[in-house]
């Protein structure tokens, strides 16, 4: 879209007044939690540091689980942006 002076304009399609990149992280984490991903996987996707005794004893990186969760999120985003969103977007849980 362009204004009267032929300058590009933006159009707020989602109706959010104040949007930041952090909102994308929050939305991603919420989707993954709603889809049944373990908190450990969500934290690993968000690159949160492990806390307390867990950081000493749990050295697992959750690479496969992160990939599966992110692929499910990519399918969800594609469905939303192509207006083909359905309730049956699948996520693979815990390596299954």
ZIRA-V622871 format. One record per backbone hydrogen bond with DSSP energy under -0.5 kcal/mol. NH is the residue of the N-H (numbers start at 0). CO is the residue of the C=O. If there is no record, write none. Layout:
nh=NH co=CO
nh=NH co=CO
This chain:
nh=2 co=6
nh=5 co=2
nh=8 co=0
nh=12 co=10
nh=16 co=14
nh=18 co=16
nh=22 co=19
nh=23 co=19
nh=23 co=20
nh=24 co=20
nh=25 co=21
nh=26 co=22
nh=27 co=23
nh=28 co=24
nh=29 co=25
nh=30 co=26
nh=31 co=27
nh=32 co=28
nh=33 co=29
nh=34 co=30
nh=35 co=32
nh=36 co=31
nh=40 co=37
nh=41 co=37
nh=42 co=38
nh=43 co=39
nh=44 co=40
nh=45 co=41
nh=46 co=43
nh=47 co=42
nh=53 co=50
nh=54 co=50
nh=54 co=51
nh=55 co=51
nh=55 co=52
nh=56 co=52
nh=57 co=53
nh=58 co=56
nh=65 co=61
nh=66 co=62
nh=67 co=63
nh=68 co=64
nh=69 co=65
nh=70 co=66
nh=71 co=67
nh=72 co=68
nh=73 co=69
nh=74 co=70
nh=75 co=71
nh=76 co=72
nh=77 co=73
nh=78 co=74
nh=79 co=75
nh=80 co=76
nh=81 co=77
nh=82 co=79
nh=83 co=78
nh=84 co=78
nh=88 co=85
nh=92 co=90
nh=95 co=92
